[in-house]
C-alpha cells in the first residue's frame, strides 16, 4: 500500500482530470497523461515521470519501455 505522505506529495498531479493512470515505482510517480491537442483537436497520450515539483511537461517525458516497467513492477495509485 502506498505511503500516505507520498500520495499527499503527488496529490495535485493525481487529481488532474488529464492524469488517467498512475504508478509508484522505486519512490517515483509515473503517469499516463491524456489531453486534447489544441492545434489538431485530437486526443494525445504521453507518459511522464513526475518530480517533486508536480509539473507535467515535455521535459519529464519517458519512453514507453520505462512506462511498461512502472506498470508491471509499480503500485497502481490511480
C-alpha positions in Angstrom: 0.0 0.0 0.0 1.3 3.4 -0.9 2.6 5.7 1.9 0.1 8.5 2.6 2.9 11.0 2.7 3.9 10.2 -0.8 0.3 10.3 -2.0 -0.1 13.7 -0.4 3.0 15.0 -2.1 1.7 14.0 -5.5 -2.0 14.9 -4.9 -2.1 17.9 -7.3 -0.9 15.7 -10.2 -3.1 12.7 -9.2 -6.2 15.0 -9.0 -5.8 16.3 -12.6 -8.5 15.0 -15.0 -5.8 14.5 -17.6 -4.0 12.0 -15.4 -5.6 8.7 -16.4 -3.3 6.2 -14.8 -0.5 6.5 -12.2 2.0 4.1 -10.6 4.5 4.5 -7.8 7.8 2.7 -8.7 11.0 3.0 -6.8 9.7 6.1 -4.9 8.8 8.0 -8.1 5.4 8.7 -9.7 4.8 7.6 -13.3 1.7 8.8 -15.1 -0.2 8.4 -18.3 -1.4 11.8 -19.3 -4.2 12.3 -21.9 -5.1 15.7 -23.3 -6.7 17.2 -26.4 -4.2 18.8 -28.8 -5.5 22.3 -29.4 -4.0 22.5 -32.9 -5.2 19.2 -34.3 -8.2 18.7 -32.0 -7.2 15.1 -31.4 -6.6 13.2 -28.2 -2.9 12.8 -27.3 -1.4 10.4 -24.7 2.0 11.0 -23.1 4.0 9.3 -20.3 5.8 11.2 -17.6 8.0 10.7 -14.5 6.7 13.3 -12.2 9.3 15.0 -10.0 9.0 16.8 -6.6 7.6 19.9 -8.4 4.5 18.1 -9.6 4.9 19.5 -13.1 3.8 17.6 -16.2 5.8 18.9 -19.1 7.8 17.8 -22.2 10.9 17.8 -20.0 9.9 14.8 -18.0 8.6 12.6 -20.8 9.7 8.9 -20.5 10.0 6.2 -23.1 7.3 3.5 -23.4 9.7 0.8 -22.0 10.1 2.8 -18.8 6.3 3.1 -18.5 5.9 -0.6 -19.1 8.3 -1.4 -16.3 6.5 1.0 -13.9 3.2 -0.6 -14.8 4.5 -4.1 -14.3 6.5 -3.6 -11.1 5.0 -0.5 -9.6 2.0 0.1 -7.3 -1.1 1.5 -9.0 -2.4 4.6 -7.3 -4.8 5.8 -10.0 
